[in-house]
Amino acid sequence: MRILKKHLLLFALTASVLAAASSAGDAPLQLASLGQESRDNHSTASSPWQALNPRKLKLRSATALVVDRFGNEVYAKQVDTAMPIASITKLMTAMVILDAGQPLQERITITREDRDRIRNTGSRLGYGATLTRKQLLRLMLMASENRAASALARNWPGGKREFAKAMNLKAFALGMHDSHFADPSGLDAGNVASARDLAKLVRAASEYPLIHEATTTRSISVRPWKGRGKLTFGNTNRLLRNENWEIRLSKTGYIREAGRCLTMQAEIAEQPLTIILLNSYGKLTPIGDSNRLRKWIEGGLEG
């Protein structure tokens, strides 16, 4: 199934979306790829993953994918099916905004238009809260703030509808052909991707310094209103509080249709790995599966 084929007519606009990256203050250092070129570069190096026995790994996530920095699969389970990805969407939202070079210090105010009309979730960012674009990006990525994502897309030229088009163009440019984006927050179950596509998304997102910094920060404080106290937000990934983990990027997600989701770039056994866990049942299942993956890799390589 190639969901993005319907966007081929928009391909001519891709150049303008990508061209903005060269002028963005937080543009990617380079565009990472999981394609044939990266695998060819690794052709002369030996792979340590042959020592691992996948039958010894029992994960509770419906979908799981682990790849190394060359795109070699360490573990794969149901990785080609497009499924809802919830707030993992916010990585794409951040990349599109940063590529466009919109002023990070411009102040944006939360309005009633940013209320969640899909799932009626709440937010600590009440109407009238005003923060910079950079602060909203950080809250969106670290604390998965839905109103922050909405306000960022609302302030895109043409509004949220045009922003969704830009998201799909970016996905097409990254080779995410089993993906589709409908809204900036992930509240819409129409935001779907395969695990293989999300590996490409995470690899690309990790090249943006602001995304790396925001998704690995444990907590931040902001002052959305003059004359009031500060609000402190925490990271949604509990593994960042575990000193045994070295995490370079992370994003969690949840809606009923997607289950619990977790994407990360982390170093395990001195190897940089991209980890995708989707449709986990139970709030702590992605955390448990991540620890099981780590133990399996470390134990298998040592053995």
C-alpha atoms as an extended CHARMM CRD file, in Angstrom:
* protein
*
       303  EXT
         1         1  MET       CA              0.0000000000        0.0000000000        0.0000000000  PROA      1               0.0000000000
         2         2  ARG       CA              1.4890000000        3.3290000000       -0.9880000000  PROA      2               0.0000000000
         3         3  ILE       CA             -0.5190000000        5.9510000000        0.8330000000  PROA      3               0.0000000000
         4         4  LEU       CA              1.4530000000        8.9410000000       -0.3930000000  PROA      4               0.0000000000
         5         5  LYS       CA              0.9850000000        8.2570000000       -4.0960000000  PROA      5               0.0000000000
         6         6  LYS       CA             -1.9260000000       10.6270000000       -4.0440000000  PROA      6               0.0000000000
         7         7  HSD       CA              0.5380000000       13.3990000000       -3.2150000000  PROA      7               0.0000000000
         8         8  LEU       CA              2.6210000000       12.9460000000       -6.3560000000  PROA      8               0.0000000000
         9         9  LEU       CA              0.9270000000       15.9110000000       -7.9720000000  PROA      9               0.0000000000
        10        10  LEU       CA              2.3530000000       18.0470000000       -5.1780000000  PROA      10              0.0000000000
        11        11  PHE       CA              5.9040000000       16.9100000000       -5.8440000000  PROA      11              0.0000000000
        12        12  ALA       CA              6.7940000000       20.1240000000       -7.6300000000  PROA      12              0.0000000000
        13        13  LEU       CA              6.3400000000       21.9570000000       -4.3290000000  PROA      13              0.0000000000
        14        14  THR       CA              8.8670000000       19.7850000000       -2.5290000000  PROA      14              0.0000000000
        15        15  ALA       CA             11.8290000000       21.8240000000       -3.6850000000  PROA      15              0.0000000000
        16        16  SER       CA             10.4700000000       24.9570000000       -2.0430000000  PROA      16              0.0000000000
        17        17  VAL       CA              9.8810000000       23.1390000000        1.2540000000  PROA      17              0.0000000000
        18        18  LEU       CA             13.3680000000       21.6720000000        1.3260000000  PROA      18              0.0000000000
        19        19  ALA       CA             15.0990000000       24.7860000000        0.0770000000  PROA      19              0.0000000000
        20        20  ALA       CA             14.0440000000       26.6030000000        3.2200000000  PROA      20              0.0000000000
        21        21  ALA       CA             16.1860000000       24.2190000000        5.2660000000  PROA      21              0.0000000000
        22        22  SER       CA             19.3750000000       25.8360000000        4.0600000000  PROA      22              0.0000000000
        23        23  SER       CA             18.3860000000       29.1510000000        5.6670000000  PROA      23              0.0000000000
        24        24  ALA       CA             16.8250000000       27.8030000000        8.8620000000  PROA      24              0.0000000000
        25        25  GLY       CA             18.6720000000       28.5810000000       12.0750000000  PROA      25              0.0000000000
        26        26  ASP       CA             18.1460000000       25.0530000000       13.3130000000  PROA      26              0.0000000000
        27        27  ALA       CA             18.3330000000       23.2230000000       10.0070000000  PROA      27              0.0000000000
        28        28  PRO       CA             19.5710000000       19.6270000000       10.0500000000  PROA      28              0.0000000000
        29        29  LEU       CA             23.2770000000       19.0100000000       10.0870000000  PROA      29              0.0000000000
        30        30  GLN       CA             22.6850000000       16.4380000000        7.3670000000  PROA      30              0.0000000000
        31        31  LEU       CA             19.7580000000       14.4050000000        6.1000000000  PROA      31              0.0000000000
        32        32  ALA       CA             20.1680000000       10.8800000000        7.3770000000  PROA      32              0.0000000000
        33        33  SER       CA             18.9640000000        7.9870000000        5.2690000000  PROA      33              0.0000000000
        34        34  LEU       CA             18.1970000000        4.3220000000        5.6880000000  PROA      34              0.0000000000
        35        35  GLY       CA             18.6570000000        3.6910000000        1.9900000000  PROA      35              0.0000000000
        36        36  GLN       CA             20.9960000000        1.5700000000       -0.0650000000  PROA      36              0.0000000000
        37        37  GLU       CA             23.8570000000        4.0830000000        0.1180000000  PROA      37              0.0000000000
        38        38  SER       CA             24.1560000000        3.8180000000        3.8810000000  PROA      38              0.0000000000
        39        39  ARG       CA             24.1210000000        0.0340000000        3.6790000000  PROA      39              0.0000000000
        40        40  ASP       CA             26.7760000000        0.0620000000        0.9720000000  PROA      40              0.0000000000
        41        41  ASN       CA             29.0220000000        2.1960000000        3.1660000000  PROA      41              0.0000000000
        42        42  HSD       CA             28.8110000000       -0.5350000000        5.7720000000  PROA      42              0.0000000000
        43        43  SER       CA             29.4960000000       -3.3890000000        3.3710000000  PROA      43              0.0000000000
        44        44  THR       CA             33.1000000000       -3.7690000000        4.4560000000  PROA      44              0.0000000000
        45        45  ALA       CA             32.3430000000       -3.7040000000        8.1660000000  PROA      45              0.0000000000
        46        46  SER       CA             31.2490000000       -6.7410000000       10.1360000000  PROA      46              0.0000000000
        47        47  SER       CA             27.8230000000       -6.7350000000       11.7730000000  PROA      47              0.0000000000
        48        48  PRO       CA             27.6420000000       -7.7460000000       15.4250000000  PROA      48              0.0000000000
        49        49  TRP       CA             23.9310000000       -8.4850000000       15.2210000000  PROA      49              0.0000000000
        50        50  GLN       CA             24.3760000000      -12.0170000000       13.8630000000  PROA      50              0.0000000000
        51        51  ALA       CA             25.1040000000      -13.1130000000       17.4190000000  PROA      51              0.0000000000
        52        52  LEU       CA             21.5870000000      -12.1860000000       18.5570000000  PROA      52              0.0000000000
        53        53  ASN       CA             18.8070000000      -14.7790000000       18.6970000000  PROA      53              0.0000000000
        54        54  PRO       CA             15.3960000000      -13.1250000000       18.0760000000  PROA      54              0.0000000000
        55        55  ARG       CA             13.6000000000      -16.1490000000       19.5490000000  PROA      55              0.0000000000
        56        56  LYS       CA             14.9480000000      -15.1510000000       22.9520000000  PROA      56              0.0000000000
        57        57  LEU       CA             13.2490000000      -11.7600000000       22.8160000000  PROA      57              0.0000000000
        58        58  LYS       CA              9.6060000000      -11.5060000000       23.8590000000  PROA      58              0.0000000000
        59        59  LEU       CA              8.1200000000       -8.0440000000       23.3580000000  PROA      59              0.0000000000
        60        60  ARG       CA              4.5920000000       -6.9250000000       24.1610000000  PROA      60              0.0000000000
        61        61  SER       CA              4.4770000000       -4.1330000000       21.6000000000  PROA      61              0.0000000000
        62        62  ALA       CA              2.6060000000       -5.1600000000       18.4580000000  PROA      62              0.0000000000
        63        63  THR       CA              5.2560000000       -3.5150000000       16.2770000000  PROA      63              0.0000000000
        64        64  ALA       CA              8.9680000000       -3.2180000000       16.9820000000  PROA      64              0.0000000000
        65        65  LEU       CA             11.9540000000       -2.2000000000       14.9070000000  PROA      65              0.0000000000
        66        66  VAL       CA             15.5740000000       -1.6500000000       15.8790000000  PROA      66              0.0000000000
        67        67  VAL       CA             18.1380000000       -0.5000000000       13.3140000000  PROA      67              0.0000000000
        68        68  ASP       CA             21.7490000000        0.5870000000       13.6230000000  PROA      68              0.0000000000
        69        69  ARG       CA             23.2730000000        3.7430000000       12.1710000000  PROA      69              0.0000000000
        70        70  PHE       CA             23.8820000000        1.9990000000        8.8390000000  PROA      70              0.0000000000
        71        71  GLY       CA             20.2560000000        0.9100000000        8.4770000000  PROA      71              0.0000000000
        72        72  ASN       CA             20.9440000000       -2.7260000000        9.3620000000  PROA      72              0.0000000000
        73        73  GLU       CA             18.0350000000       -4.3950000000       11.1420000000  PROA      73              0.0000000000
        74        74  VAL       CA             18.7720000000       -5.5980000000       14.6410000000  PROA      74              0.0000000000
        75        75  TYR       CA             15.1980000000       -6.7120000000       15.2760000000  PROA      75              0.0000000000
        76        76  ALA       CA             11.9770000000       -6.4200000000       13.2770000000  PROA      76              0.0000000000
        77        77  LYS       CA              8.3590000000       -7.3000000000       14.0790000000  PROA      77              0.0000000000
        78        78  GLN       CA              5.4160000000       -6.2320000000       11.8850000000  PROA      78              0.0000000000
        79        79  VAL       CA              7.3320000000       -3.2910000000       10.4350000000  PROA      79              0.0000000000
        80        80  ASP       CA              5.6560000000       -2.6950000000        7.0620000000  PROA      80              0.0000000000
        81        81  THR       CA              2.0840000000       -1.9780000000        8.1500000000  PROA      81              0.0000000000
        82        82  ALA       CA              0.9300000000        1.6550000000        8.3020000000  PROA      82              0.0000000000
        83        83  MET       CA             -0.7830000000        2.3480000000       11.6200000000  PROA      83              0.0000000000
        84        84  PRO       CA             -1.7300000000        5.3670000000       13.7620000000  PROA      84              0.0000000000
        85        85  ILE       CA              1.3240000000        6.9800000000       15.3460000000  PROA      85              0.0000000000
        86        86  ALA       CA             -0.2480000000        9.4790000000       17.7860000000  PROA      86              0.0000000000
        87        87  SER       CA              2.1860000000       12.1150000000       19.0820000000  PROA      87              0.0000000000
        88        88  ILE       CA              5.1800000000       10.6820000000       17.2400000000  PROA      88              0.0000000000
        89        89  THR       CA              3.6790000000       13.0270000000       14.6460000000  PROA      89              0.0000000000
        90        90  LYS       CA              5.1750000000       15.9700000000       16.5300000000  PROA      90              0.0000000000
        91        91  LEU       CA              8.6650000000       15.1110000000       15.2570000000  PROA      91              0.0000000000
        92        92  MET       CA              7.4410000000       15.8200000000       11.7300000000  PROA      92              0.0000000000
        93        93  THR       CA              5.7210000000       19.0050000000       12.8980000000  PROA      93              0.0000000000
        94        94  ALA       CA              8.9640000000       20.2810000000       14.3780000000  PROA      94              0.0000000000
        95        95  MET       CA             11.0270000000       19.4760000000       11.2730000000  PROA      95              0.0000000000
        96        96  VAL       CA              8.6220000000       21.2870000000        8.9420000000  PROA      96              0.0000000000
        97        97  ILE       CA              8.6910000000       24.4240000000       11.1010000000  PROA      97              0.0000000000
        98        98  LEU       CA             12.4600000000       24.3990000000       11.4810000000  PROA      98              0.0000000000
        99        99  ASP       CA             12.9830000000       23.8020000000        7.7600000000  PROA      99              0.0000000000
       100       100  ALA       CA             10.8940000000       26.8830000000        6.9990000000  PROA      100             0.0000000000
       101       101  GLY       CA             13.0750000000       29.1240000000        9.1310000000  PROA      101             0.0000000000
       102       102  GLN       CA             10.1810000000       30.7910000000       10.9240000000  PROA      102             0.0000000000
       103       103  PRO       CA             11.4560000000       33.1940000000       13.6410000000  PROA      103             0.0000000000
       104       104  LEU       CA             12.0100000000       31.1780000000       16.8110000000  PROA      104             0.0000000000
       105       105  GLN       CA             11.6770000000       34.2250000000       19.0720000000  PROA      105             0.0000000000
       106       106  GLU       CA              8.3250000000       35.3400000000       17.6190000000  PROA      106             0.0000000000
       107       107  ARG       CA              5.6550000000       35.2540000000       20.3300000000  PROA      107             0.0000000000
       108       108  ILE       CA              2.5260000000       33.1860000000       19.7240000000  PROA      108             0.0000000000
       109       109  THR       CA             -0.6650000000       33.2760000000       21.7940000000  PROA      109             0.0000000000
       110       110  ILE       CA             -2.8460000000       30.2360000000       22.5140000000  PROA      110             0.0000000000
       111       111  THR       CA             -6.4540000000       30.8000000000       21.3820000000  PROA      111             0.0000000000
       112       112  ARG       CA             -9.7140000000       28.8500000000       21.3960000000  PROA      112             0.0000000000
       113       113  GLU       CA             -8.7900000000       27.5900000000       17.9300000000  PROA      113             0.0000000000
       114       114  ASP       CA             -6.1170000000       25.4790000000       19.6250000000  PROA      114             0.0000000000
       115       115  ARG       CA             -8.5770000000       23.5330000000       21.7670000000  PROA      115             0.0000000000
       116       116  ASP       CA             -8.5960000000       19.7900000000       21.1430000000  PROA      116             0.0000000000
       117       117  ARG       CA            -11.8820000000       19.1740000000       19.3380000000  PROA      117             0.0000000000
       118       118  ILE       CA            -11.0350000000       15.5520000000       18.4700000000  PROA      118             0.0000000000
       119       119  ARG       CA            -10.5160000000       13.9910000000       21.9170000000  PROA      119             0.0000000000
       120       120  ASN       CA            -11.3050000000       16.8900000000       24.2500000000  PROA      120             0.0000000000
       121       121  THR       CA             -8.0060000000       16.5980000000       26.0860000000  PROA      121             0.0000000000
       122       122  GLY       CA             -7.0230000000       19.3390000000       28.4920000000  PROA      122             0.0000000000
       123       123  SER       CA             -3.9550000000       21.5690000000       28.6040000000  PROA      123             0.0000000000
       124       124  ARG       CA             -2.0850000000       23.7070000000       31.0930000000  PROA      124             0.0000000000
       125       125  LEU       CA             -1.6670000000       26.3090000000       28.3630000000  PROA      125             0.0000000000
       126       126  GLY       CA             -4.8910000000       28.2430000000       28.8080000000  PROA      126             0.0000000000
       127       127  TYR       CA             -6.2850000000       30.7190000000       26.3130000000  PROA      127             0.0000000000
       128       128  GLY       CA             -4.1540000000       33.8160000000       26.2930000000  PROA      128             0.0000000000
       129       129  ALA       CA             -0.9320000000       32.0140000000       27.2050000000  PROA      129             0.0000000000
       130       130  THR       CA              1.8630000000       33.5510000000       25.1580000000  PROA      130             0.0000000000
       131       131  LEU       CA              5.2430000000       31.9530000000       24.4690000000  PROA      131             0.0000000000
       132       132  THR       CA              7.9020000000       32.1220000000       21.7770000000  PROA      132             0.0000000000
       133       133  ARG       CA              7.8450000000       29.7180000000       18.8560000000  PROA      133             0.0000000000
       134       134  LYS       CA             10.9540000000       28.0480000000       20.2920000000  PROA      134             0.0000000000
       135       135  GLN       CA              9.2920000000       27.5610000000       23.6830000000  PROA      135             0.0000000000
       136       136  LEU       CA              6.2160000000       26.0540000000       22.0380000000  PROA      136             0.0000000000
       137       137  LEU       CA              8.4120000000       23.7100000000       20.0020000000  PROA      137             0.0000000000
       138       138  ARG       CA             10.1770000000       22.5520000000       23.1470000000  PROA      138             0.0000000000
       139       139  LEU       CA              6.9140000000       21.9760000000       25.0540000000  PROA      139             0.0000000000
       140       140  MET       CA              5.4310000000       20.1430000000       22.0720000000  PROA      140             0.0000000000
       141       141  LEU       CA              8.4110000000       17.8110000000       21.7760000000  PROA      141             0.0000000000
       142       142  MET       CA              9.2570000000       17.2790000000       25.4410000000  PROA      142             0.0000000000
       143       143  ALA       CA              5.8600000000       17.3580000000       27.1580000000  PROA      143             0.0000000000
       144       144  SER       CA              3.8020000000       16.4720000000       24.0500000000  PROA      144             0.0000000000
       145       145  GLU       CA              1.7260000000       19.6500000000       24.4430000000  PROA      145             0.0000000000
       146       146  ASN       CA             -1.1310000000       19.4450000000       21.9260000000  PROA      146             0.0000000000
       147       147  ARG       CA             -2.1190000000       23.1190000000       22.0910000000  PROA      147             0.0000000000
       148       148  ALA       CA              1.4950000000       24.0520000000       21.3760000000  PROA      148             0.0000000000
       149       149  ALA       CA              1.3950000000       21.9080000000       18.2240000000  PROA      149             0.0000000000
       150       150  SER       CA             -1.9190000000       23.4570000000       17.1770000000  PROA      150             0.0000000000
       151       151  ALA       CA             -0.7090000000       27.0310000000       17.6940000000  PROA      151             0.0000000000
       152       152  LEU       CA              2.4620000000       26.3630000000       15.7100000000  PROA      152             0.0000000000
       153       153  ALA       CA              0.5100000000       24.9700000000       12.7560000000  PROA      153             0.0000000000
       154       154  ARG       CA             -2.1420000000       27.6900000000       12.9940000000  PROA      154             0.0000000000
       155       155  ASN       CA              0.5890000000       30.2800000000       12.4890000000  PROA      155             0.0000000000
       156       156  TRP       CA              1.8040000000       28.5890000000        9.3010000000  PROA      156             0.0000000000
       157       157  PRO       CA              1.0890000000       30.5000000000        6.0590000000  PROA      157             0.0000000000
       158       158  GLY       CA             -2.3360000000       29.2460000000        5.0270000000  PROA      158             0.0000000000
       159       159  GLY       CA             -3.0620000000       27.7120000000        8.4220000000  PROA      159             0.0000000000
       160       160  LYS       CA             -3.3940000000       24.0960000000        9.5040000000  PROA      160             0.0000000000
       161       161  ARG       CA             -4.6060000000       22.7530000000        6.1730000000  PROA      161             0.0000000000
       162       162  GLU       CA             -1.5280000000       24.0320000000        4.3440000000  PROA      162             0.0000000000
       163       163  PHE       CA              0.6490000000       22.8380000000        7.1870000000  PROA      163             0.0000000000
       164       164  ALA       CA             -0.6150000000       19.2730000000        6.7730000000  PROA      164             0.0000000000
       165       165  LYS       CA              0.2940000000       19.4760000000        3.0830000000  PROA      165             0.0000000000
       166       166  ALA       CA              3.8110000000       20.5590000000        4.0410000000  PROA      166             0.0000000000
       167       167  MET       CA              4.0630000000       17.6030000000        6.4270000000  PROA      167             0.0000000000
       168       168  ASN       CA              3.1630000000       15.1670000000        3.6780000000  PROA      168             0.0000000000
       169       169  LEU       CA              5.6220000000       16.7740000000        1.2870000000  PROA      169             0.0000000000
       170       170  LYS       CA              8.3700000000       16.3660000000        3.8740000000  PROA      170             0.0000000000
       171       171  ALA       CA              7.3830000000       12.7340000000        4.3640000000  PROA      171             0.0000000000
       172       172  PHE       CA              7.5740000000       12.1670000000        0.6150000000  PROA      172             0.0000000000
       173       173  ALA       CA             11.0130000000       13.7700000000        0.4940000000  PROA      173             0.0000000000
       174       174  LEU       CA             12.2140000000       11.4400000000        3.2620000000  PROA      174             0.0000000000
       175       175  GLY       CA             10.9710000000        8.3860000000        1.3560000000  PROA      175             0.0000000000
       176       176  MET       CA              8.1670000000        7.7170000000        3.8330000000  PROA      176             0.0000000000
       177       177  HSD       CA              5.8360000000        6.1510000000        1.2830000000  PROA      177             0.0000000000
       178       178  ASP       CA              3.6570000000        4.2800000000        3.7920000000  PROA      178             0.0000000000
       179       179  SER       CA              2.7840000000        7.4070000000        5.7510000000  PROA      179             0.0000000000
       180       180  HSD       CA              0.1550000000       10.1190000000        5.8370000000  PROA      180             0.0000000000
       181       181  PHE       CA             -0.2860000000       13.1750000000        8.0800000000  PROA      181             0.0000000000
       182       182  ALA       CA             -3.6050000000       14.8410000000        8.8350000000  PROA      182             0.0000000000
       183       183  ASP       CA             -2.8810000000       17.1220000000       11.8040000000  PROA      183             0.0000000000
       184       184  PRO       CA              0.1770000000       18.5160000000       13.6520000000  PROA      184             0.0000000000
       185       185  SER       CA             -0.4110000000       16.9100000000       17.0440000000  PROA      185             0.0000000000
       186       186  GLY       CA             -1.2220000000       13.2730000000       16.3030000000  PROA      186             0.0000000000
       187       187  LEU       CA             -4.6780000000       13.4490000000       17.8790000000  PROA      187             0.0000000000
       188       188  ASP       CA             -6.1430000000       12.5280000000       14.4910000000  PROA      188             0.0000000000
       189       189  ALA       CA             -5.9460000000        8.7590000000       13.9070000000  PROA      189             0.0000000000
       190       190  GLY       CA             -5.4090000000        9.5900000000       10.2380000000  PROA      190             0.0000000000
       191       191  ASN       CA             -1.7450000000       10.2200000000       11.0420000000  PROA      191             0.0000000000
       192       192  VAL       CA             -0.2620000000        6.8520000000       10.0810000000  PROA      192             0.0000000000
       193       193  ALA       CA              3.1370000000        5.3830000000        9.2660000000  PROA      193             0.0000000000
       194       194  SER       CA              4.9320000000        2.0680000000        9.1370000000  PROA      194             0.0000000000
       195       195  ALA       CA              7.7670000000        1.3200000000       11.5430000000  PROA      195             0.0000000000
       196       196  ARG       CA             10.2260000000        1.4420000000        8.6590000000  PROA      196             0.0000000000
       197       197  ASP       CA              9.0060000000        4.9290000000        7.7820000000  PROA      197             0.0000000000
       198       198  LEU       CA              9.3100000000        6.0480000000       11.3950000000  PROA      198             0.0000000000
       199       199  ALA       CA             12.9160000000        4.8830000000       11.4670000000  PROA      199             0.0000000000
       200       200  LYS       CA             13.5400000000        7.3140000000        8.6120000000  PROA      200             0.0000000000
       201       201  LEU       CA             11.6530000000       10.0300000000       10.4750000000  PROA      201             0.0000000000
       202       202  VAL       CA             13.6450000000        9.5450000000       13.6750000000  PROA      202             0.0000000000
       203       203  ARG       CA             16.9650000000        9.4210000000       11.8490000000  PROA      203             0.0000000000
       204       204  ALA       CA             16.1520000000       12.6880000000       10.0750000000  PROA      204             0.0000000000
       205       205  ALA       CA             14.8080000000       14.3930000000       13.2120000000  PROA      205             0.0000000000
       206       206  SER       CA             17.9400000000       13.5160000000       15.1670000000  PROA      206             0.0000000000
       207       207  GLU       CA             19.9740000000       15.8130000000       12.9130000000  PROA      207             0.0000000000
       208       208  TYR       CA             18.1750000000       18.9250000000       14.2180000000  PROA      208             0.0000000000
       209       209  PRO       CA             19.9490000000       20.2740000000       17.3340000000  PROA      209             0.0000000000
       210       210  LEU       CA             16.7630000000       21.7690000000       18.7870000000  PROA      210             0.0000000000
       211       211  ILE       CA             14.8620000000       18.4830000000       18.4490000000  PROA      211             0.0000000000
       212       212  HSD       CA             17.7210000000       16.5640000000       20.0510000000  PROA      212             0.0000000000
       213       213  GLU       CA             17.9090000000       19.0660000000       22.9120000000  PROA      213             0.0000000000
       214       214  ALA       CA             14.1690000000       19.3090000000       23.5320000000  PROA      214             0.0000000000
       215       215  THR       CA             13.4020000000       15.5930000000       23.4390000000  PROA      215             0.0000000000
       216       216  THR       CA             16.1870000000       14.7080000000       25.8720000000  PROA      216             0.0000000000
       217       217  THR       CA             15.5000000000       17.5010000000       28.4090000000  PROA      217             0.0000000000
       218       218  ARG       CA             13.8760000000       16.1910000000       31.5840000000  PROA      218             0.0000000000
       219       219  SER       CA             11.9120000000       19.3400000000       32.4390000000  PROA      219             0.0000000000
       220       220  ILE       CA             11.6000000000       23.0300000000       31.6180000000  PROA      220             0.0000000000
       221       221  SER       CA              9.7980000000       26.0080000000       33.1600000000  PROA      221             0.0000000000
       222       222  VAL       CA              8.0200000000       28.7720000000       31.2520000000  PROA      222             0.0000000000
       223       223  ARG       CA              6.0410000000       31.9100000000       32.1310000000  PROA      223             0.0000000000
       224       224  PRO       CA              3.0800000000       32.1260000000       29.7280000000  PROA      224             0.0000000000
       225       225  TRP       CA              1.4140000000       35.0570000000       31.5370000000  PROA      225             0.0000000000
       226       226  LYS       CA              2.8550000000       38.3140000000       32.8210000000  PROA      226             0.0000000000
       227       227  GLY       CA              2.6180000000       38.7140000000       36.5630000000  PROA      227             0.0000000000
       228       228  ARG       CA              1.9700000000       35.0240000000       37.2110000000  PROA      228             0.0000000000
       229       229  GLY       CA              4.1990000000       32.2210000000       38.3780000000  PROA      229             0.0000000000
       230       230  LYS       CA              6.0620000000       29.7850000000       36.1900000000  PROA      230             0.0000000000
       231       231  LEU       CA              4.7560000000       26.4840000000       34.8430000000  PROA      231             0.0000000000
       232       232  THR       CA              7.0480000000       23.4460000000       34.9000000000  PROA      232             0.0000000000
       233       233  PHE       CA              6.6490000000       20.6810000000       32.3250000000  PROA      233             0.0000000000
       234       234  GLY       CA              8.2650000000       17.2400000000       32.4250000000  PROA      234             0.0000000000
       235       235  ASN       CA              9.3820000000       14.9010000000       29.6620000000  PROA      235             0.0000000000
       236       236  THR       CA              6.9160000000       12.1300000000       28.8190000000  PROA      236             0.0000000000
       237       237  ASN       CA              9.6980000000        9.5280000000       28.4500000000  PROA      237             0.0000000000
       238       238  ARG       CA             10.4480000000        8.0540000000       31.8730000000  PROA      238             0.0000000000
       239       239  LEU       CA             13.6210000000        6.3980000000       30.6130000000  PROA      239             0.0000000000
       240       240  LEU       CA             15.3390000000        9.7910000000       30.6230000000  PROA      240             0.0000000000
       241       241  ARG       CA             15.3490000000        9.5670000000       34.4080000000  PROA      241             0.0000000000
       242       242  ASN       CA             17.2000000000        6.2480000000       34.2570000000  PROA      242             0.0000000000
       243       243  GLU       CA             20.9580000000        6.7830000000       34.3720000000  PROA      243             0.0000000000
       244       244  ASN       CA             21.5290000000        3.4080000000       32.6880000000  PROA      244             0.0000000000
       245       245  TRP       CA             20.1220000000        4.8140000000       29.4350000000  PROA      245             0.0000000000
       246       246  GLU       CA             22.0110000000        7.0980000000       27.0430000000  PROA      246             0.0000000000
       247       247  ILE       CA             19.2660000000        8.6550000000       24.9240000000  PROA      247             0.0000000000
       248       248  ARG       CA             19.8860000000       11.0700000000       22.0550000000  PROA      248             0.0000000000
       249       249  LEU       CA             16.2770000000       11.5770000000       20.9330000000  PROA      249             0.0000000000
       250       250  SER       CA             12.9190000000       10.3790000000       22.2000000000  PROA      250             0.0000000000
       251       251  LYS       CA              9.2070000000       10.8420000000       21.5870000000  PROA      251             0.0000000000
       252       252  THR       CA              6.2260000000        9.1300000000       23.1210000000  PROA      252             0.0000000000
       253       253  GLY       CA              2.6670000000        8.9560000000       21.8540000000  PROA      253             0.0000000000
       254       254  TYR       CA             -0.7610000000        7.6900000000       22.7710000000  PROA      254             0.0000000000
       255       255  ILE       CA             -4.2730000000        7.6670000000       21.4220000000  PROA      255             0.0000000000
       256       256  ARG       CA             -6.6690000000        4.7340000000       21.6900000000  PROA      256             0.0000000000
       257       257  GLU       CA             -6.2170000000        3.7020000000       18.0570000000  PROA      257             0.0000000000
       258       258  ALA       CA             -2.4110000000        3.7810000000       18.2790000000  PROA      258             0.0000000000
       259       259  GLY       CA             -1.8340000000        2.2990000000       21.7120000000  PROA      259             0.0000000000
       260       260  ARG       CA              1.2940000000        3.3250000000       23.5800000000  PROA      260             0.0000000000
       261       261  CYS       CA              4.1250000000        4.3540000000       21.2590000000  PROA      261             0.0000000000
       262       262  LEU       CA              7.7940000000        5.1610000000       21.8150000000  PROA      262             0.0000000000
       263       263  THR       CA             10.5380000000        6.1430000000       19.3910000000  PROA      263             0.0000000000
       264       264  MET       CA             14.1290000000        6.7140000000       20.4240000000  PROA      264             0.0000000000
       265       265  GLN       CA             17.6960000000        7.0230000000       19.3850000000  PROA      265             0.0000000000
       266       266  ALA       CA             19.8140000000        5.4970000000       22.1020000000  PROA      266             0.0000000000
       267       267  GLU       CA             23.2170000000        3.9370000000       22.5910000000  PROA      267             0.0000000000
       268       268  ILE       CA             23.2050000000        0.2990000000       23.6390000000  PROA      268             0.0000000000
       269       269  ALA       CA             26.3970000000       -1.7260000000       23.9780000000  PROA      269             0.0000000000
       270       270  GLU       CA             28.2620000000        1.2950000000       22.5630000000  PROA      270             0.0000000000
       271       271  GLN       CA             26.1450000000        1.1100000000       19.3980000000  PROA      271             0.0000000000
       272       272  PRO       CA             23.8530000000        4.0000000000       18.3060000000  PROA      272             0.0000000000
       273       273  LEU       CA             20.4410000000        2.4900000000       17.5950000000  PROA      273             0.0000000000
       274       274  THR       CA             17.0410000000        3.6970000000       16.4350000000  PROA      274             0.0000000000
       275       275  ILE       CA             14.1710000000        2.0470000000       18.3240000000  PROA      275             0.0000000000
       276       276  ILE       CA             10.5270000000        2.0490000000       17.2220000000  PROA      276             0.0000000000
       277       277  LEU       CA              7.8170000000        0.5630000000       19.4780000000  PROA      277             0.0000000000
       278       278  LEU       CA              4.1710000000        0.8870000000       18.4200000000  PROA      278             0.0000000000
       279       279  ASN       CA              0.7580000000       -0.2570000000       19.6450000000  PROA      279             0.0000000000
       280       280  SER       CA              1.7860000000       -1.3080000000       23.1230000000  PROA      280             0.0000000000
       281       281  TYR       CA             -0.9450000000       -2.2080000000       25.5850000000  PROA      281             0.0000000000
       282       282  GLY       CA             -0.3790000000       -0.7290000000       29.0100000000  PROA      282             0.0000000000
       283       283  LYS       CA              1.1810000000        2.5790000000       30.0130000000  PROA      283             0.0000000000
       284       284  LEU       CA              4.5290000000        1.0680000000       31.0050000000  PROA      284             0.0000000000
       285       285  THR       CA              4.7950000000       -1.5320000000       28.2410000000  PROA      285             0.0000000000
       286       286  PRO       CA              7.0850000000        0.5650000000       25.9710000000  PROA      286             0.0000000000
       287       287  ILE       CA              9.3920000000        1.1360000000       28.9470000000  PROA      287             0.0000000000
       288       288  GLY       CA              9.4400000000       -2.5630000000       29.7280000000  PROA      288             0.0000000000
       289       289  ASP       CA             10.0150000000       -3.5010000000       26.0940000000  PROA      289             0.0000000000
       290       290  SER       CA             12.8560000000       -0.9890000000       25.8430000000  PROA      290             0.0000000000
       291       291  ASN       CA             14.5630000000       -2.5500000000       28.8480000000  PROA      291             0.0000000000
       292       292  ARG       CA             13.9800000000       -6.0330000000       27.4390000000  PROA      292             0.0000000000
       293       293  LEU       CA             15.5390000000       -4.9490000000       24.1430000000  PROA      293             0.0000000000
       294       294  ARG       CA             18.5500000000       -3.5130000000       25.9010000000  PROA      294             0.0000000000
       295       295  LYS       CA             19.0900000000       -6.6220000000       28.0120000000  PROA      295             0.0000000000
       296       296  TRP       CA             18.6990000000       -8.8530000000       24.9390000000  PROA      296             0.0000000000
       297       297  ILE       CA             21.2560000000       -6.8790000000       22.9260000000  PROA      297             0.0000000000
       298       298  GLU       CA             23.7910000000       -6.5280000000       25.7150000000  PROA      298             0.0000000000
       299       299  GLY       CA             23.4560000000      -10.1560000000       26.7640000000  PROA      299             0.0000000000
       300       300  GLY       CA             23.5820000000      -11.4810000000       23.2230000000  PROA      300             0.0000000000
       301       301  LEU       CA             26.7000000000       -9.5250000000       22.2970000000  PROA      301             0.0000000000
       302       302  GLU       CA             28.4860000000      -10.4810000000       25.4940000000  PROA      302             0.0000000000
       303       303  GLY       CA             27.6130000000      -14.1450000000       25.0000000000  PROA      303             0.0000000000
